[in-house]
Each structure stands twice: as C-alpha cells, then as structure tokens.
C-alpha cells in the first residue's frame, strides 16, 4: 500500500516552511522511505532519497507524518455515547491494561557530572544571591522539633543569628548546595532507598491522560479484546483535524499524535543529560516513558495522544474512577465500522446517530467474514 499526499494535504504542507515531508510505503512490517521532500513556501522539492529504516518516522515533524496515518478507535457496543455526546476519554495510566505503562528503568536520576552541570545552570545564581542574607533563627525554630530547639544554648543561637548563610555553609562545606545537590541527585536508587521508576509513574499518573488509537480497523485480535468479541464498532478519525495536533509550541512532545514504539527491553533512562537541549530532553523522556511498550503489544500498532488532565473538557466520577473526557468536533469523524457480531440494537443506535446532520459526511460499514481468508471485509451501508 503506497501512501501519497492528497491535493488537500499538499496545500496544507505548502504553507509550512523549513520542514521535511516524508512519503512512505508499507513494506511488510516496516515503513520504507519512498521519498523525502523539502517543504518550502509554495512548492515541494523532492530530494528523491530512498532507504530502509524503521526509525525514520521518529525523526519526522509529527504533524506532517500523521497526515498519512489512518486513525481508528475500537470501542464496545455500549459506547455509542462517544458519538452521541462528542466526548472521548483520556485514561490515567492506572486504568490502562499494561502494568508496564509509564514504567521505564531509572537506576539513578542523573550522573554526577550532569548533576554538577544542572546545579551551575539552574541553581548556582539564585543560591549565590542569597548567601549574603542573615540566617533566620525563627525559620530554623519552625523546622526543628521544639524539644531539640529548646536544648540549643542561647549564646549559640545569638552567634548563629549574626552569621550570613555563606558563613554558615563555610563551617559545613558538605552541606553547601554546590556539593550536596550533585551528591543527592547522582545517588542510585539502591543508595537512596527510592524506587525512581515507581516515583515517576506515581507522579505522572494523575497529571497525564492517554487516548489509545490504532492504525487499522480490521485487526481480528483487537476486535476481540477491545470491541467485546466483535460485537462493538470502530470509529475512524480524520488525522488532519486539529484535534490531533494541539501542541502549544513546535517541539511540544505531547498534545499530538504519536506512534508507539515497541522494545524487547524496558528503556533504561536518566532524567537529565547535559548533552541535550531542554526540548530534546523533553522529547526523549516523552518517548521513553510515555510512548514505549513491550514488543508483546506490537500487534496493536498503537497510536496515542498524551494530554494533561487539567486540559480535558470535563471530569466525572464513576465506580470510584475519575473519568476525564475531551470534546471533539463532529468533523473529526470519518467513518464507523460495525463488528461482525454487532447486534441489531447497536446497528440501529449508530444509524440513528449518524443520520443526524452533524454526521452527514460519515460513512457506516458493516463487517463480515471473508469466505476464504482469516480476514474481515467491510461493506458500506446506508446510515439513513
């Protein structure tokens, strides 16, 4: 199957400057680069590059690459409300079905050299500016248990109150942030007694929601797992719609459509690397933490969007779960596919919804078993 830009897509791309458009063809289980075009104002200039490289999509500006993606959502028959209400769920990690979600290996937060670099870049100036301040005895009294503070001789307290922070730190160089920060941040999990992987997952699980999607609508296993044994339906989305590209800045690693990567080994990462820019570091962390799964899940060919939960349209509580829903325009829906075991009730419900004016552009298809192959065929049916 060859994937080629439509006139509409080329018109959109013609407005983009200094980006590359990469056209792919499906070569078995890998994407093969067919041609690379430089996008300039008003035209596309082909570089006619050709190579085999499954990593190519990861190097492409997401909004250009996903112009060529088919985007589907497998749902159970009860979820006709997705189309009726135009809201779709972004799920917290604890409600996903993979226990390894958001759980890379983090043996230590960063190397000592990176920790020293981080201190100089982000902390040194602020700490230096405060070193001439007097030590605040009242603040110390609030931090130290009352029984212990009462045991400190008044003369010592008076002497401390006359010191600057710099003078106090000079008496205890090991406690100076310049020495303390690199030491603490370069400790391994075993040395600190902290499971960094679990800590990151717990920190992020209530901050981000995941919308899991697929690249095909005829995956027999997916129909069984996510559409109640082929009795549900699949929604096809228009990947060109702005719903799939809500980035707040060009290098925003979330709020847009990404292809999940599958690995045999969990990513072993650190949370800071002085060799990477901030944007590069954020994209690296997003890829390794949010967008990498075990090779066992590769059959799903998953696409996903990560969205901060505080940006979803509404939240409802149901069965002790906080369910975050996000609104979508009816124009984002392209087609609906009924499963081979879909009931007449489900068929009627979908027909009623899709017959509304807002969905007049949407096509309805009914699935059937191919007579000779392990394959599902879809036939268009009237939604009227």
C-alpha positions as a printed Julia matrix, in Angstrom:
384×3 Matrix{Float64}:
   0.0     0.0    0.0
   1.53    3.3   -1.08
   0.72    6.41   0.93
   0.7     9.64  -1.07
  -0.26   13.19  -0.14
  -3.64   14.3   -1.41
  -4.15   17.72  -3.01
  -5.58   18.99   0.26
  -2.62   17.68   2.23
  -0.16   19.24  -0.23
  -1.99   22.55   0.06
  -1.58   22.38   3.83
   2.06   21.41   3.54
   2.77   24.24   1.07
   2.12   26.64   3.94
   4.86   25.08   6.07
   8.42   26.4    5.93
  11.68   24.58   6.57
  10.22   21.16   7.23
  10.5    17.79   5.54
   7.64   15.8    4.13
   8.42   12.09   4.06
   6.29    9.75   1.96
   6.2     6.09   2.96
   5.08    2.8    1.54
   4.22   -0.21   3.66
   6.94   -2.83   3.21
   5.76   -5.81   5.24
   6.11   -4.94   8.92
   8.34   -1.92   8.33
   7.84    1.53   6.89
  10.12    2.19   3.93
  11.0     5.74   3.0
   9.88    6.31  -0.6
  10.86    9.95  -1.0
  11.78   12.98   1.08
  10.58   16.42   0.09
  11.74   19.74   1.42
   8.73   21.85   2.25
   9.16   25.45   1.14
   6.73   28.26   0.57
   4.51   27.41  -2.38
   6.07   24.13  -3.52
   7.55   20.75  -2.61
  11.07   19.99  -3.78
  11.8    16.25  -3.96
  15.18   15.02  -2.75
  14.43   11.53  -4.12
  16.04    9.81  -1.18
  15.31    6.12  -0.67
  16.34    3.92   2.25
  15.1     1.23   4.61
  14.88    2.49   8.16
  12.16    1.76  10.71
  13.44    4.67  12.81
  12.66    7.28  10.16
   9.19    8.18  11.46
  10.67    9.19  14.82
  12.67   11.92  13.11
   9.74   13.5   11.34
   7.78   16.52  12.47
   4.72   14.88  13.97
   2.06   16.99  12.3
   3.46   16.18   8.83
   3.93   12.47   9.43
   0.46   11.94  10.86
  -1.16   13.45   7.78
  -0.7     9.98   6.29
  -1.92    7.93   9.22
  -5.21    6.09   9.37
  -6.58    6.55  12.88
  -9.12    4.23  14.48
 -10.65    3.61  17.91
 -12.04    0.21  18.88
 -14.98    0.52  21.3
 -17.57   -1.72  22.95
 -21.22   -1.64  21.82
 -22.26    0.29  24.94
 -20.12    3.28  23.96
 -22.35    4.85  21.34
 -22.32    7.83  23.75
 -18.87    8.73  22.35
 -20.53    9.73  19.08
 -23.75   10.97  20.65
 -22.03   13.34  23.11
 -18.83   14.02  21.12
 -16.62   13.3   24.13
 -13.82   10.74  24.33
 -11.86    9.52  27.33
  -8.21   10.2   28.1
  -7.31    7.48  30.62
  -4.9     7.73  33.53
  -2.09    5.19  33.49
  -3.56    3.14  36.36
  -6.6     2.35  34.19
  -4.63    1.06  31.2
  -4.22   -2.68  30.68
  -0.4    -2.78  30.54
   1.24   -2.88  34.02
   4.5    -1.57  32.5
   2.95    1.72  31.28
   4.98    4.8   32.31
   7.48    2.48  33.98
  10.98    2.64  32.47
  14.1     1.6   34.37
  15.59    4.57  36.24
  18.63    3.34  38.17
  19.68    6.88  39.1
  18.27   10.33  38.34
  21.45   11.54  36.65
  25.22   11.09  36.61
  27.3    13.28  38.93
  28.68   15.31  36.03
  25.13   16.03  34.86
  24.12   16.95  38.42
  27.0    19.42  38.68
  26.02   20.9   35.32
  22.39   21.21  36.44
  23.45   23.0   39.64
  25.55   25.55  37.76
  22.87   26.14  35.1
  19.75   26.36  37.26
  20.67   26.85  40.93
  24.05   28.5   41.4
  22.98   32.06  40.62
  19.96   32.0   42.92
  21.9    30.46  45.79
  24.77   32.88  45.3
  22.34   35.78  45.53
  21.04   34.53  48.89
  24.39   33.78  50.52
  24.73   37.28  51.98
  21.38   37.0   53.77
  21.41   36.54  57.54
  20.46   33.16  58.95
  16.82   33.3   60.12
  16.61   31.83  63.62
  12.81   31.97  63.66
  12.66   29.89  60.49
  15.07   27.38  61.97
  12.87   27.11  65.08
   9.9    26.22  62.91
  11.81   23.48  61.11
  13.49   21.85  64.13
  11.36   19.92  66.68
  10.57   22.14  69.66
  12.21   19.79  72.18
  15.51   19.83  70.28
  15.47   23.58  69.63
  14.97   24.24  73.35
  18.25   22.42  74.09
  20.36   24.81  71.96
  22.21   27.29  74.25
  21.02   30.92  73.84
  24.59   32.09  73.28
  24.91   29.74  70.28
  21.63   30.98  68.84
  22.83   34.56  69.2
  26.11   33.72  67.46
  24.27   31.94  64.6
  21.9    34.88  64.13
  24.85   37.11  63.32
  26.1    34.85  60.54
  25.31   35.06  56.87
  24.24   31.9   55.04
  27.64   31.86  53.32
  29.45   31.92  56.68
  27.27   29.11  57.99
  27.86   26.95  54.91
  31.62   27.59  55.12
  31.57   25.88  58.52
  29.86   22.82  56.95
  31.12   22.56  53.34
  29.5    19.18  52.83
  26.11   20.86  53.23
  26.76   23.57  50.66
  24.27   23.07  47.81
  27.17   23.02  45.34
  28.35   19.8   46.97
  25.07   18.49  48.32
  22.95   18.72  45.16
  25.3    16.68  42.9
  25.72   14.09  45.64
  21.99   13.63  46.24
  20.88   13.71  42.59
  23.51   11.2   41.47
  22.63    8.61  44.11
  21.4     5.3   42.73
  18.01    4.04  43.79
  19.7     1.39  45.92
  21.79    4.07  47.7
  18.88    6.43  48.29
  16.3     3.76  49.09
  13.96    5.27  46.49
  12.39    3.4   43.58
  12.73    6.18  40.99
  10.68    4.34  38.36
   7.66    3.96  40.63
   8.06    7.52  41.9
   7.9     8.92  38.35
   4.89    6.77  37.49
   3.04    7.83  40.65
   3.88   11.47  39.96
   2.65   11.35  36.37
  -0.4     9.11  36.73
  -2.68   11.94  37.84
  -1.15   14.52  35.52
  -1.49   12.91  32.09
  -4.21   11.03  30.23
  -3.77    8.7   27.27
  -6.04    8.29  24.24
  -5.1     4.97  22.67
  -5.82    4.56  18.96
  -4.93    2.12  16.18
  -3.68    2.25  12.59
  -6.03   -0.43  11.18
  -9.71   -1.27  11.57
  -9.58   -4.97  10.64
  -7.3    -6.43  13.31
  -9.15   -9.59  14.42
  -7.45   -9.7   17.82
  -8.18   -6.03  18.52
 -11.86   -6.6   17.71
 -11.89   -9.41  20.28
 -10.04   -7.5   23.0
 -11.49   -4.01  22.7
 -14.84   -4.36  20.92
 -16.4    -7.09  23.02
 -15.74  -10.07  20.77
 -16.59   -8.24  17.54
 -19.95   -7.0   18.85
 -18.86   -3.37  19.11
 -17.68   -0.91  16.49
 -14.65    1.03  15.32
 -14.55    4.78  14.81
 -12.29    6.19  12.08
 -10.91    9.7   12.64
  -9.56   12.32  10.28
  -5.91   12.66  11.32
  -5.66   16.04   9.56
  -8.09   17.54  12.06
  -6.59   19.95  14.6
  -7.82   17.6   17.35
  -4.7    15.55  16.64
  -2.29   18.46  16.79
  -2.91   20.69  19.79
   0.74   21.45  20.5
   1.46   24.72  22.29
   4.91   25.05  20.75
   6.69   23.43  17.77
   8.57   20.86  19.85
   5.77   20.05  22.31
   6.15   16.28  22.93
   2.51   15.85  23.95
  -0.9    17.08  22.7
  -0.34   15.47  19.29
  -0.48   12.09  17.6
   2.46    9.74  18.16
   3.26    6.22  17.07
   4.06    3.9   19.98
   7.45    2.18  19.81
   7.87   -1.45  20.84
  11.01   -2.84  22.5
  12.15   -6.15  23.97
  13.85   -4.43  26.95
  12.48   -1.66  29.16
  14.17    1.69  28.45
  16.95    2.48  30.96
  16.93    6.25  31.28
  18.17    9.2   33.29
  16.09   12.32  33.84
  18.76   14.84  32.87
  21.5    14.86  30.24
  23.67   17.94  29.77
  24.32   16.97  26.13
  20.65   17.53  25.2
  18.74   20.79  24.89
  15.61   21.2   27.0
  13.35   20.41  24.03
  15.43   17.36  23.13
  15.35   16.16  26.74
  11.57   16.54  27.0
  11.04   14.67  23.73
  13.44   11.93  24.86
  11.59   11.49  28.17
   8.2    11.52  26.46
   9.31    8.83  24.02
  10.89    6.57  26.63
   8.3     7.0   29.4
   5.02    7.67  27.58
   5.46    6.08  24.17
   7.45    2.86  24.59
   5.87   -0.53  25.28
   6.83   -4.2   25.22
   7.12   -5.94  21.87
   4.26   -8.17  23.07
   1.88   -5.3   22.27
   3.2    -4.66  18.75
   0.18   -6.3   17.13
  -1.89   -3.31  18.29
   0.03   -0.87  16.05
  -0.93    1.78  18.59
  -1.09    5.5   18.08
  -1.67    7.71  21.07
  -2.17   11.26  22.21
  -1.0    12.34  25.66
  -2.9    15.24  27.19
  -2.52   16.98  30.59
  -5.63   16.02  32.54
  -6.27   19.61  33.59
  -6.81   20.43  29.89
  -9.62   17.92  29.35
 -13.13   19.29  28.9
 -14.75   17.67  31.93
 -14.31   15.07  34.64
 -16.93   12.72  36.03
 -16.68   10.22  38.87
 -17.99    6.73  38.22
 -17.31    3.48  40.06
 -14.53    5.1   42.11
 -12.78    6.31  38.95
 -12.14    9.86  37.84
 -13.01    9.81  34.15
 -11.57   12.64  32.07
 -13.38   13.39  28.82
 -12.36   15.65  25.96
 -14.67   17.2   23.39
 -14.21   16.69  19.65
 -15.9    18.3   16.66
 -18.16   16.05  14.59
 -15.93   16.83  11.59
 -13.15   14.72  13.1
 -15.17   11.53  12.46
 -14.69    9.92   9.02
 -16.39    6.52   9.24
 -17.81    3.9   11.58
 -17.3     0.12  11.21
 -19.71   -2.39  12.75
 -18.33   -5.67  14.07
 -19.32   -8.99  12.56
 -21.24   -9.86  15.76
 -22.84   -6.43  16.23
 -26.47   -6.67  17.33
 -29.4    -5.13  15.53
 -29.79   -2.79  18.53
 -26.25   -1.45  18.1
 -26.8    -1.1   14.37
 -29.99    0.92  14.94
 -28.38    3.13  17.58
 -25.48    4.0   15.3
 -27.77    4.53  12.31
 -29.88    6.96  14.34
 -26.85    8.95  15.5
 -25.15    9.06  12.09
 -28.34   10.15  10.34
 -28.14   13.49  12.2
 -26.99   16.48  10.09
 -23.74   16.85  12.01
 -22.66   13.38  10.82
 -23.94   13.5    7.25
 -20.36   13.18   5.97
 -19.72    9.94   7.92
 -19.96    6.52   6.22
 -21.19    3.41   8.03
 -19.69    0.0    7.18
 -20.73   -3.48   8.27
 -18.15   -6.21   8.86
 -18.39   -9.75   7.51
 -16.09  -12.78   7.48
 -14.05  -13.24   4.33
 -15.1   -16.54   2.69
 -11.55  -17.81   2.08
  -9.1   -15.89   4.32
  -8.75  -15.04   8.01
  -9.85  -11.53   7.26
 -12.74   -9.15   7.9
 -14.37   -7.42   4.94
 -16.34   -4.19   5.33
 -19.26   -3.15   3.16
 -20.72    0.4    3.17
 -24.33    0.56   4.36
 -26.76    3.44   4.43
 -26.91    5.42   7.67
 -30.21    6.98   6.63
